[in-house]
Amino acid sequence: MPERILAIQNKFEQLQALMKLLRAECPWDQAQTIESLRRYLLEESHEVLEAMEQAYQTGDWQNLKSELGDLLLQIAFHCCIANEESQFDFDDVVDTLVGKMIYRHPHVFADAKPDDVLTQWESLKDTEHQERTSLMDGIPPLPALAYAQKQQQRAARVGFDWERTDDVIEKMQEELDELAYEVRHKQPKARIEDEFGDVLFTLTNLARKLDIDAELCLMQSNRKFDSRFRRMESIASDQSLDLKQLKLDALETLYLQAKQEILEST
């Protein structure tokens, strides 16, 4: 009987009615809590990022439409649970969002000049969170690269930042040298991990200075490697080759062939 949902004309009301129905009649949905849903929210967020990249690279937006819907369902799910706990509902979330956006856009809704929108935005956000005792407070639990970039952005607000991109590159080389030293001298794993982390942190700082997103860059490289390795496996299969039996030089040749074929096909 999908008509009991589809007959509702307002799409937001339709979504909320769907969520309430699932909570009432689906055992799996009934069993979920805001704690159990955390991993699904994270997964859906990453799937949206993948779909965004697909839309950007190929011009195919259909998967993004689907993944945004899945993410929206997670939001509706949390609102439904919160409403059951007499905390807030979907309308409250929208009201809070609209009020926040109006406050943070005085260059749109008031008489402020739009000269430096980003600085203005950050200043208003700081005003909203005056209870924070540190600039490091309130950073969400992001993946490590994204978290590092947020930390560095916060520190830069008080001038704790490299002046030039070349300064970061020099620091990155210094960190690489320190890591190489620890590895060559077979130092304890903990020391190597510490230096490796410093390299990643400095690389992330370089990404910020170049105005690129370190997390997205790594995701793109992951996809690129996945595509090339799958093509490499396909080439090996066509040639009746067992990758496990090949030496590194032969594997590298196959990988370069796969890379070239993908480049030629795009």
N, C-alpha and C positions, 0 to 999 in steps of 0.2 A: 504494500500500500504506500508507494512513494508519494502519492498525491497529497498526503497529509503534510509533506514538506514542500513539494514542488508548487503547490497551490499558493504558497506565500509569495507575494510579489516583491516585497522589499528584500534585497539580497542579504543584508546584514541580519535582518530578522529571521530570514530563512536559515542562515548559518547557525544562529543561536538556537533556533528551534531544533535543528538537526542535532546539535551537540547535546541538548537537554534530553532528546529522545534516545540517543546512544547511551547516555549515562543512566537512563531509566531501564533500557531493555537489552543492552549488550553486556554480557558478563565481563569481557575484557576491559571495556571502557569504564565499567563500574569499579573495577579493581584499581584503576590508576589513581595516583596521587601526584602532587606537584614534585615530589621527590622522584618517583618512578619515571616521570615524563622528561626529566632533565636530559637524559641521553638521546631521546628522540628529538628534542628541540635542537640539540647540538648537531645531530645527524642531518636534520632537515635544513639547517642553516648552511652546512657545507654543501649539501646537494643543490641549494639555490646558487651558491657561488659557482659550482661546476656548470650549472645551466646558464648562468650569466656569461661565463667564458665561452660556452658553446654558441650562444646567441651572437656574441661579439665576433667570434672567429668564423662562423659559418653563415650567419644571417638567419638561422633557424631559431625562432623564439618560442616554438610550441612547448618544448620541454621546460622552459622557464615559466610559462603559464601554469603548467602542472605543478612544478616545485613550489612556486609562490603560494599556490593553493594549499599545498601540504603544510607550509610554514604558517599560513593564516589559520589553518585548523588547530595547530598547536596553541596559538594565541587564544582562539575561541575556547579551547579545552581548558586552559588555565583560568580564563574568565569564568567559565561555568563552575569550576571547582571553587573558586573564590566566592562566587555568589552563593553556593551551597553552604559555605562557611560564614555567610553574612559579612563578608569583607568588602567586596566591590563587585561590579558587573562590567559587561562589555561597554556599556554607555559611559560608565565612570572612567574607563581607560581612555576612551576617545575624548572625553571632556578634558581630562588631565593633559593629554597630548596636545589638543588644540590650544589650551591655555598656555602651555609651555612654549609652543611655537610662536604664538602671538607675542609673548614676552620677549623671546629671543630674537625677534625680527622688528626692532623699533624703526629700522630704516624702511620697512614696508608698512607697518601699522601706526607709526608715530612720525615724529619730525626729525629723527636722527639721520645723519648723513651716511650714505653707504660707502664711505671712503675705505674703510678697512673692516669688512664684514667679519672675517675670521677672528681677528683680535677682539672685536666687539662680542662675538658669540662666546668665546672662551671667557671673557670677563663676566658676562652675564651668568654663565654656568658656574663660575667661581662664587658669585654672589648668592646663587641658589644653595650652595653647599658650604656656607660659612662655618658650619660645625666641623669641617675637616681640619685636622691638625697638621697634615702634611700634604704636599702636592701629589704624593704617591697614593693618598687615600682615594678610594672609589674607583680604581681601575678594575674593570670587569675581568673575570677569569678566562681570558682569551688564550688561544694557542700561544706557545712560548715566543715565537718570532713577533707576532702581533702585540703581545704584552710588552716585549722589550721596546718596540717602536712607540707604544703609548707612554712608557716610562720616560723615554728620551724626549718626547714632545712636551711632557709636563716639566721636565728639568729645564728645557730650553726657554720656558716662559720667564724664568728669572735670570736668563743669560748664561746658564751652565751648558754651554754648547760650543762645538768647534766653529770657528769663524769661516774656515774654507773647507771645501770638499777635499782638497789635497791633504789637509791636516788629518782627516779621517783615514785617507788611504795610507799615509805614513804610519798612523797608529795601527792600522790593520796589518801592515807588514811587520811591525814590531811584535804584535800578538802572534802572528804566524811563526816568526822566528823563535819566540818563547815556547810555542807548542812543539816546534821541530826539535828544540833542545831537549825538552822533557821526553819526547818519544825516542830520540837517538840514544839518550842516556838511560833508557829503560827505567824511568821513574815510576813510583807507585801509580796505580790506576786513578786514584783520587786526584793526584796532581795533574795528570793528563786531562782528566775530565774538566778540571777547573780551567785549564788553559784553552781547551777546546770551546768551552762556554764563552770565554772572553773573545775568541775569534768570531763566534756567531753573533755575539752582542755588538761587536764593532762593525761587522758586516751589515747588521740591521741598522746601525747608525748611519752607515754609508747610504743605504737604501733611502732612509729618511731625508738625508741631505740631497739626494738625487730626485726626491719627490716621487718615489716609487714604493709600492707596498711589498715588503719582504715576504710576507706570508703568501700573497698571490703569486709572486715570482717563483717561490718554491713549488707551489701547487702546479704552476705551468710547466716547470721543469719535470715534475713527477709525471704529468700527462705525456710530455714529450718523450721521456724515457720509456714509459709504458708502450706508447705507439711504436717506437723504434724496436723495442725488444720483441714485441709481438710479431712485427714484420720480419725480424731476424729469425724467429722461430719458424715462421712460414717458409722463408727461403731455405732454411736447413731441411725442413720436411720435404720440400720440392726436390732437393738434391739428395734425399735419403741419408742425411747426416745426423749423427747423434751429438748434440751439443756437449754432453758430458764427456765425450771421447775426444773432443777437440782441444788443442792447445790455445793459449791466450792469443797468440798472433792470428790464428785462424778465426777465433771468435771476434777479434777486433775487425778483421776484414769483413766478416758477415755483418757486423754492426754498422760499419761505414757504408756497406752496400744498401742496407735497410734505410739508413739515413738519407742516402742519395735518392732512393726510389720514392721515399715520402716527399722529399723536396720537389722532385720532378712532377709528382702527382698533384701538387697544390698550386 
